[in-house]
Amino acid sequence: MPVDEALNARIRDALAVHVGISEKRMMGGQCFFLNGNMLCGARRHKDGIGRFMFRVGKANESFAMKDSTAEAVIHGTQKLGGFVRVDENDCDDTAMLRWLKLCLEHAAALPAKD
């Protein structure tokens, strides 16, 4: 499944003001990191829908799931705790910044990885 550069560009633009951001291809898409800790990712699925995955952390998961656009992330057969996914059409620029704020707060509280 190809990496979707339009989705990645939206994340890159929103994270451009932050220091310590890196990228890596994984989980069938592109993932973004703060100081080595995963923040989020994006990919276009087989159904043609682009989706963002946000690592909000387990402490924020119940709050995040109150948003009607958020769904649990299932990888294979297992639910990934602390992650939510949002369809690209439900994630305008304002929503993107709101989701990334949760991700950045979570990742910033973790020790940096090499």
CNS distance restraints for C-alpha pairs under 8 A (distance, minus, plus):
assign (resid   1 and name CA) (resid  28 and name CA) 6.50 0.50 0.50
assign (resid   1 and name CA) (resid  29 and name CA) 7.88 0.50 0.50
assign (resid   1 and name CA) (resid  44 and name CA) 7.49 0.50 0.50
assign (resid   1 and name CA) (resid  45 and name CA) 7.36 0.50 0.50
assign (resid   1 and name CA) (resid  46 and name CA) 7.52 0.50 0.50
assign (resid   2 and name CA) (resid  28 and name CA) 7.75 0.50 0.50
assign (resid   2 and name CA) (resid  29 and name CA) 7.33 0.50 0.50
assign (resid   2 and name CA) (resid  43 and name CA) 7.75 0.50 0.50
assign (resid   2 and name CA) (resid  44 and name CA) 7.40 0.50 0.50
assign (resid   3 and name CA) (resid  28 and name CA) 7.33 0.50 0.50
assign (resid   3 and name CA) (resid  29 and name CA) 5.08 0.50 0.50
assign (resid   3 and name CA) (resid  30 and name CA) 6.45 0.50 0.50
assign (resid   3 and name CA) (resid  42 and name CA) 7.92 0.50 0.50
assign (resid   3 and name CA) (resid  43 and name CA) 5.77 0.50 0.50
assign (resid   3 and name CA) (resid  44 and name CA) 6.99 0.50 0.50
assign (resid   4 and name CA) (resid   8 and name CA) 6.41 0.50 0.50
assign (resid   4 and name CA) (resid  29 and name CA) 7.46 0.50 0.50
assign (resid   4 and name CA) (resid  42 and name CA) 7.35 0.50 0.50
assign (resid   4 and name CA) (resid  43 and name CA) 5.62 0.50 0.50
assign (resid   4 and name CA) (resid  44 and name CA) 5.99 0.50 0.50
assign (resid   4 and name CA) (resid  50 and name CA) 7.85 0.50 0.50
assign (resid   5 and name CA) (resid   9 and name CA) 5.92 0.50 0.50
assign (resid   6 and name CA) (resid  10 and name CA) 6.53 0.50 0.50
assign (resid   7 and name CA) (resid  11 and name CA) 6.74 0.50 0.50
assign (resid   7 and name CA) (resid  42 and name CA) 6.16 0.50 0.50
assign (resid   7 and name CA) (resid  43 and name CA) 7.11 0.50 0.50
assign (resid   7 and name CA) (resid  50 and name CA) 7.26 0.50 0.50
assign (resid   7 and name CA) (resid  52 and name CA) 7.86 0.50 0.50
assign (resid   7 and name CA) (resid  88 and name CA) 7.79 0.50 0.50
assign (resid   8 and name CA) (resid  12 and name CA) 6.11 0.50 0.50
assign (resid   8 and name CA) (resid  30 and name CA) 6.99 0.50 0.50
assign (resid   8 and name CA) (resid  41 and name CA) 7.81 0.50 0.50
assign (resid   8 and name CA) (resid  42 and name CA) 6.32 0.50 0.50
assign (resid   9 and name CA) (resid  13 and name CA) 5.97 0.50 0.50
assign (resid  10 and name CA) (resid  14 and name CA) 6.33 0.50 0.50
assign (resid  11 and name CA) (resid  15 and name CA) 6.14 0.50 0.50
assign (resid  11 and name CA) (resid  96 and name CA) 7.79 0.50 0.50
assign (resid  12 and name CA) (resid  16 and name CA) 5.80 0.50 0.50
assign (resid  14 and name CA) (resid  96 and name CA) 7.52 0.50 0.50
assign (resid  14 and name CA) (resid  97 and name CA) 6.70 0.50 0.50
assign (resid  15 and name CA) (resid  21 and name CA) 7.51 0.50 0.50
assign (resid  19 and name CA) (resid  34 and name CA) 7.87 0.50 0.50
assign (resid  20 and name CA) (resid  33 and name CA) 7.80 0.50 0.50
assign (resid  20 and name CA) (resid  34 and name CA) 5.33 0.50 0.50
assign (resid  20 and name CA) (resid  35 and name CA) 5.08 0.50 0.50
assign (resid  21 and name CA) (resid  32 and name CA) 6.82 0.50 0.50
assign (resid  21 and name CA) (resid  33 and name CA) 5.43 0.50 0.50
assign (resid  21 and name CA) (resid  34 and name CA) 4.72 0.50 0.50
assign (resid  21 and name CA) (resid  35 and name CA) 6.48 0.50 0.50
assign (resid  21 and name CA) (resid  36 and name CA) 7.99 0.50 0.50
assign (resid  22 and name CA) (resid  32 and name CA) 5.74 0.50 0.50
assign (resid  22 and name CA) (resid  33 and name CA) 5.14 0.50 0.50
assign (resid  22 and name CA) (resid  34 and name CA) 6.60 0.50 0.50
assign (resid  22 and name CA) (resid  35 and name CA) 7.60 0.50 0.50
assign (resid  22 and name CA) (resid  36 and name CA) 7.35 0.50 0.50
assign (resid  23 and name CA) (resid  30 and name CA) 6.83 0.50 0.50
assign (resid  23 and name CA) (resid  31 and name CA) 5.61 0.50 0.50
assign (resid  23 and name CA) (resid  32 and name CA) 4.52 0.50 0.50
assign (resid  23 and name CA) (resid  33 and name CA) 6.09 0.50 0.50
assign (resid  24 and name CA) (resid  30 and name CA) 5.82 0.50 0.50
assign (resid  24 and name CA) (resid  31 and name CA) 5.34 0.50 0.50
assign (resid  24 and name CA) (resid  32 and name CA) 6.56 0.50 0.50
assign (resid  25 and name CA) (resid  29 and name CA) 5.68 0.50 0.50
assign (resid  25 and name CA) (resid  30 and name CA) 4.39 0.50 0.50
assign (resid  25 and name CA) (resid  31 and name CA) 5.97 0.50 0.50
assign (resid  26 and name CA) (resid  30 and name CA) 5.94 0.50 0.50
assign (resid  26 and name CA) (resid  31 and name CA) 6.41 0.50 0.50
assign (resid  27 and name CA) (resid  31 and name CA) 7.96 0.50 0.50
assign (resid  28 and name CA) (resid  43 and name CA) 6.80 0.50 0.50
assign (resid  29 and name CA) (resid  41 and name CA) 6.75 0.50 0.50
assign (resid  29 and name CA) (resid  42 and name CA) 5.70 0.50 0.50
assign (resid  29 and name CA) (resid  43 and name CA) 4.66 0.50 0.50
assign (resid  29 and name CA) (resid  44 and name CA) 7.74 0.50 0.50
assign (resid  30 and name CA) (resid  41 and name CA) 5.41 0.50 0.50
assign (resid  30 and name CA) (resid  42 and name CA) 5.71 0.50 0.50
assign (resid  30 and name CA) (resid  43 and name CA) 6.77 0.50 0.50
assign (resid  31 and name CA) (resid  38 and name CA) 7.01 0.50 0.50
assign (resid  31 and name CA) (resid  39 and name CA) 7.43 0.50 0.50
assign (resid  31 and name CA) (resid  40 and name CA) 5.67 0.50 0.50
assign (resid  31 and name CA) (resid  41 and name CA) 4.02 0.50 0.50
assign (resid  31 and name CA) (resid  42 and name CA) 6.72 0.50 0.50
assign (resid  32 and name CA) (resid  38 and name CA) 5.94 0.50 0.50
assign (resid  32 and name CA) (resid  39 and name CA) 5.57 0.50 0.50
assign (resid  32 and name CA) (resid  40 and name CA) 5.41 0.50 0.50
assign (resid  32 and name CA) (resid  41 and name CA) 5.91 0.50 0.50
assign (resid  33 and name CA) (resid  37 and name CA) 5.04 0.50 0.50
assign (resid  33 and name CA) (resid  38 and name CA) 4.26 0.50 0.50
assign (resid  33 and name CA) (resid  39 and name CA) 5.07 0.50 0.50
assign (resid  33 and name CA) (resid  40 and name CA) 7.20 0.50 0.50
assign (resid  34 and name CA) (resid  38 and name CA) 6.44 0.50 0.50
assign (resid  34 and name CA) (resid  39 and name CA) 6.48 0.50 0.50
assign (resid  34 and name CA) (resid 104 and name CA) 7.34 0.50 0.50
assign (resid  34 and name CA) (resid 107 and name CA) 6.43 0.50 0.50
assign (resid  34 and name CA) (resid 108 and name CA) 7.32 0.50 0.50
assign (resid  35 and name CA) (resid 112 and name CA) 5.09 0.50 0.50
assign (resid  35 and name CA) (resid 113 and name CA) 6.15 0.50 0.50
assign (resid  35 and name CA) (resid 114 and name CA) 7.72 0.50 0.50
assign (resid  36 and name CA) (resid 112 and name CA) 6.01 0.50 0.50
assign (resid  36 and name CA) (resid 113 and name CA) 4.73 0.50 0.50
assign (resid  36 and name CA) (resid 114 and name CA) 6.34 0.50 0.50
assign (resid  37 and name CA) (resid 107 and name CA) 5.83 0.50 0.50
assign (resid  37 and name CA) (resid 110 and name CA) 7.46 0.50 0.50
assign (resid  37 and name CA) (resid 112 and name CA) 6.87 0.50 0.50
assign (resid  37 and name CA) (resid 113 and name CA) 6.65 0.50 0.50
assign (resid  38 and name CA) (resid  55 and name CA) 6.86 0.50 0.50
assign (resid  38 and name CA) (resid 107 and name CA) 7.04 0.50 0.50
assign (resid  39 and name CA) (resid  54 and name CA) 6.28 0.50 0.50
assign (resid  39 and name CA) (resid  55 and name CA) 5.27 0.50 0.50
assign (resid  39 and name CA) (resid  56 and name CA) 7.66 0.50 0.50
assign (resid  39 and name CA) (resid 100 and name CA) 7.56 0.50 0.50
assign (resid  39 and name CA) (resid 103 and name CA) 5.28 0.50 0.50
assign (resid  39 and name CA) (resid 104 and name CA) 6.57 0.50 0.50
assign (resid  39 and name CA) (resid 107 and name CA) 6.55 0.50 0.50
assign (resid  40 and name CA) (resid  52 and name CA) 7.15 0.50 0.50
assign (resid  40 and name CA) (resid  53 and name CA) 5.28 0.50 0.50
assign (resid  40 and name CA) (resid  54 and name CA) 4.34 0.50 0.50
assign (resid  40 and name CA) (resid  55 and name CA) 5.55 0.50 0.50
assign (resid  40 and name CA) (resid 100 and name CA) 7.83 0.50 0.50
assign (resid  40 and name CA) (resid 103 and name CA) 7.22 0.50 0.50
assign (resid  41 and name CA) (resid  52 and name CA) 5.74 0.50 0.50
assign (resid  41 and name CA) (resid  53 and name CA) 5.01 0.50 0.50
assign (resid  41 and name CA) (resid  54 and name CA) 6.63 0.50 0.50
assign (resid  42 and name CA) (resid  50 and name CA) 7.23 0.50 0.50
assign (resid  42 and name CA) (resid  51 and name CA) 5.74 0.50 0.50
assign (resid  42 and name CA) (resid  52 and name CA) 4.45 0.50 0.50
assign (resid  42 and name CA) (resid  53 and name CA) 6.01 0.50 0.50
assign (resid  43 and name CA) (resid  50 and name CA) 5.71 0.50 0.50
assign (resid  43 and name CA) (resid  51 and name CA) 5.81 0.50 0.50
assign (resid  43 and name CA) (resid  52 and name CA) 6.84 0.50 0.50
assign (resid  44 and name CA) (resid  48 and name CA) 6.04 0.50 0.50
assign (resid  44 and name CA) (resid  49 and name CA) 5.62 0.50 0.50
assign (resid  44 and name CA) (resid  50 and name CA) 4.07 0.50 0.50
assign (resid  44 and name CA) (resid  51 and name CA) 6.24 0.50 0.50
assign (resid  45 and name CA) (resid  49 and name CA) 5.61 0.50 0.50
assign (resid  45 and name CA) (resid  50 and name CA) 6.13 0.50 0.50
assign (resid  45 and name CA) (resid  51 and name CA) 7.38 0.50 0.50
assign (resid  49 and name CA) (resid  87 and name CA) 6.95 0.50 0.50
assign (resid  49 and name CA) (resid  88 and name CA) 7.34 0.50 0.50
assign (resid  50 and name CA) (resid  87 and name CA) 6.05 0.50 0.50
assign (resid  50 and name CA) (resid  88 and name CA) 5.33 0.50 0.50
assign (resid  51 and name CA) (resid  85 and name CA) 6.46 0.50 0.50
assign (resid  51 and name CA) (resid  86 and name CA) 5.57 0.50 0.50
assign (resid  51 and name CA) (resid  87 and name CA) 4.39 0.50 0.50
assign (resid  51 and name CA) (resid  88 and name CA) 5.23 0.50 0.50
assign (resid  52 and name CA) (resid  85 and name CA) 5.42 0.50 0.50
assign (resid  52 and name CA) (resid  86 and name CA) 5.25 0.50 0.50
assign (resid  52 and name CA) (resid  87 and name CA) 6.31 0.50 0.50
assign (resid  52 and name CA) (resid  88 and name CA) 6.59 0.50 0.50
assign (resid  53 and name CA) (resid  73 and name CA) 7.46 0.50 0.50
assign (resid  53 and name CA) (resid  83 and name CA) 6.72 0.50 0.50
assign (resid  53 and name CA) (resid  84 and name CA) 5.70 0.50 0.50
assign (resid  53 and name CA) (resid  85 and name CA) 4.29 0.50 0.50
assign (resid  53 and name CA) (resid  86 and name CA) 6.54 0.50 0.50
assign (resid  54 and name CA) (resid  83 and name CA) 5.55 0.50 0.50
assign (resid  54 and name CA) (resid  84 and name CA) 5.34 0.50 0.50
assign (resid  54 and name CA) (resid  85 and name CA) 6.08 0.50 0.50
assign (resid  54 and name CA) (resid  99 and name CA) 6.85 0.50 0.50
assign (resid  54 and name CA) (resid 100 and name CA) 7.34 0.50 0.50
assign (resid  54 and name CA) (resid 103 and name CA) 6.48 0.50 0.50
assign (resid  55 and name CA) (resid  82 and name CA) 5.81 0.50 0.50
assign (resid  55 and name CA) (resid  83 and name CA) 4.43 0.50 0.50
assign (resid  55 and name CA) (resid  84 and name CA) 6.63 0.50 0.50
assign (resid  55 and name CA) (resid 103 and name CA) 5.49 0.50 0.50
assign (resid  55 and name CA) (resid 106 and name CA) 7.86 0.50 0.50
assign (resid  56 and name CA) (resid  60 and name CA) 5.79 0.50 0.50
assign (resid  56 and name CA) (resid  61 and name CA) 6.31 0.50 0.50
assign (resid  56 and name CA) (resid  64 and name CA) 7.49 0.50 0.50
assign (resid  56 and name CA) (resid  82 and name CA) 5.50 0.50 0.50
assign (resid  56 and name CA) (resid  83 and name CA) 5.81 0.50 0.50
assign (resid  56 and name CA) (resid  84 and name CA) 7.28 0.50 0.50
assign (resid  56 and name CA) (resid  99 and name CA) 7.73 0.50 0.50
assign (resid  56 and name CA) (resid 102 and name CA) 5.44 0.50 0.50
assign (resid  56 and name CA) (resid 103 and name CA) 4.67 0.50 0.50
assign (resid  56 and name CA) (resid 106 and name CA) 6.13 0.50 0.50
assign (resid  57 and name CA) (resid  61 and name CA) 6.13 0.50 0.50
assign (resid  57 and name CA) (resid  81 and name CA) 7.45 0.50 0.50
assign (resid  57 and name CA) (resid  82 and name CA) 4.01 0.50 0.50
assign (resid  57 and name CA) (resid  83 and name CA) 6.60 0.50 0.50
assign (resid  57 and name CA) (resid 103 and name CA) 7.36 0.50 0.50
assign (resid  57 and name CA) (resid 106 and name CA) 5.88 0.50 0.50
assign (resid  58 and name CA) (resid  62 and name CA) 7.85 0.50 0.50
assign (resid  58 and name CA) (resid  81 and name CA) 5.90 0.50 0.50
assign (resid  58 and name CA) (resid  82 and name CA) 3.93 0.50 0.50
assign (resid  58 and name CA) (resid  83 and name CA) 7.67 0.50 0.50
assign (resid  59 and name CA) (resid  82 and name CA) 7.31 0.50 0.50
assign (resid  60 and name CA) (resid  64 and name CA) 6.06 0.50 0.50
assign (resid  60 and name CA) (resid  82 and name CA) 7.09 0.50 0.50
assign (resid  60 and name CA) (resid 102 and name CA) 7.72 0.50 0.50
assign (resid  61 and name CA) (resid  65 and name CA) 6.07 0.50 0.50
assign (resid  61 and name CA) (resid  81 and name CA) 7.53 0.50 0.50
assign (resid  61 and name CA) (resid  82 and name CA) 5.24 0.50 0.50
assign (resid  61 and name CA) (resid  83 and name CA) 7.01 0.50 0.50
assign (resid  61 and name CA) (resid  84 and name CA) 7.59 0.50 0.50
assign (resid  62 and name CA) (resid  66 and name CA) 6.61 0.50 0.50
assign (resid  63 and name CA) (resid  67 and name CA) 7.64 0.50 0.50
assign (resid  64 and name CA) (resid  70 and name CA) 6.92 0.50 0.50
assign (resid  64 and name CA) (resid  84 and name CA) 7.43 0.50 0.50
assign (resid  65 and name CA) (resid  70 and name CA) 5.61 0.50 0.50
assign (resid  65 and name CA) (resid  71 and name CA) 6.74 0.50 0.50
assign (resid  65 and name CA) (resid  72 and name CA) 7.63 0.50 0.50
assign (resid  65 and name CA) (resid  84 and name CA) 7.44 0.50 0.50
assign (resid  66 and name CA) (resid  70 and name CA) 7.60 0.50 0.50
assign (resid  69 and name CA) (resid  86 and name CA) 5.90 0.50 0.50
assign (resid  69 and name CA) (resid  87 and name CA) 7.42 0.50 0.50
assign (resid  69 and name CA) (resid  90 and name CA) 6.26 0.50 0.50
assign (resid  70 and name CA) (resid  84 and name CA) 5.90 0.50 0.50
assign (resid  70 and name CA) (resid  85 and name CA) 5.63 0.50 0.50
assign (resid  70 and name CA) (resid  86 and name CA) 5.17 0.50 0.50
assign (resid  71 and name CA) (resid  84 and name CA) 5.48 0.50 0.50
assign (resid  71 and name CA) (resid  85 and name CA) 5.26 0.50 0.50
assign (resid  71 and name CA) (resid  86 and name CA) 6.54 0.50 0.50
assign (resid  72 and name CA) (resid  79 and name CA) 6.84 0.50 0.50
assign (resid  72 and name CA) (resid  80 and name CA) 7.44 0.50 0.50
assign (resid  72 and name CA) (resid  83 and name CA) 6.64 0.50 0.50
assign (resid  72 and name CA) (resid  84 and name CA) 4.91 0.50 0.50
assign (resid  72 and name CA) (resid  85 and name CA) 6.29 0.50 0.50
assign (resid  73 and name CA) (resid  79 and name CA) 5.77 0.50 0.50
assign (resid  73 and name CA) (resid  80 and name CA) 5.60 0.50 0.50
assign (resid  73 and name CA) (resid  81 and name CA) 7.87 0.50 0.50
assign (resid  73 and name CA) (resid  83 and name CA) 5.87 0.50 0.50
assign (resid  73 and name CA) (resid  84 and name CA) 5.33 0.50 0.50
assign (resid  73 and name CA) (resid  85 and name CA) 5.86 0.50 0.50
assign (resid  74 and name CA) (resid  78 and name CA) 5.43 0.50 0.50
assign (resid  74 and name CA) (resid  79 and name CA) 4.38 0.50 0.50
assign (resid  74 and name CA) (resid  80 and name CA) 6.01 0.50 0.50
assign (resid  75 and name CA) (resid  79 and name CA) 6.27 0.50 0.50
assign (resid  75 and name CA) (resid  80 and name CA) 6.73 0.50 0.50
assign (resid  86 and name CA) (resid  90 and name CA) 6.52 0.50 0.50
assign (resid  86 and name CA) (resid  91 and name CA) 6.68 0.50 0.50
assign (resid  87 and name CA) (resid  91 and name CA) 6.59 0.50 0.50
assign (resid  88 and name CA) (resid  92 and name CA) 7.64 0.50 0.50
assign (resid  90 and name CA) (resid  95 and name CA) 7.95 0.50 0.50
assign (resid  91 and name CA) (resid  95 and name CA) 5.21 0.50 0.50
assign (resid  91 and name CA) (resid  96 and name CA) 5.70 0.50 0.50
assign (resid  92 and name CA) (resid  96 and name CA) 6.05 0.50 0.50
assign (resid  93 and name CA) (resid  97 and name CA) 6.30 0.50 0.50
assign (resid  94 and name CA) (resid  98 and name CA) 6.31 0.50 0.50
assign (resid  95 and name CA) (resid  99 and name CA) 6.13 0.50 0.50
assign (resid  96 and name CA) (resid 100 and name CA) 6.06 0.50 0.50
assign (resid  97 and name CA) (resid 101 and name CA) 6.01 0.50 0.50
assign (resid  98 and name CA) (resid 102 and name CA) 6.75 0.50 0.50
assign (resid  99 and name CA) (resid 103 and name CA) 6.44 0.50 0.50
assign (resid 100 and name CA) (resid 104 and name CA) 5.89 0.50 0.50
assign (resid 101 and name CA) (resid 105 and name CA) 6.12 0.50 0.50
assign (resid 102 and name CA) (resid 106 and name CA) 6.24 0.50 0.50
assign (resid 103 and name CA) (resid 107 and name CA) 6.13 0.50 0.50
assign (resid 104 and name CA) (resid 108 and name CA) 5.83 0.50 0.50
assign (resid 105 and name CA) (resid 109 and name CA) 6.46 0.50 0.50
assign (resid 106 and name CA) (resid 110 and name CA) 7.01 0.50 0.50
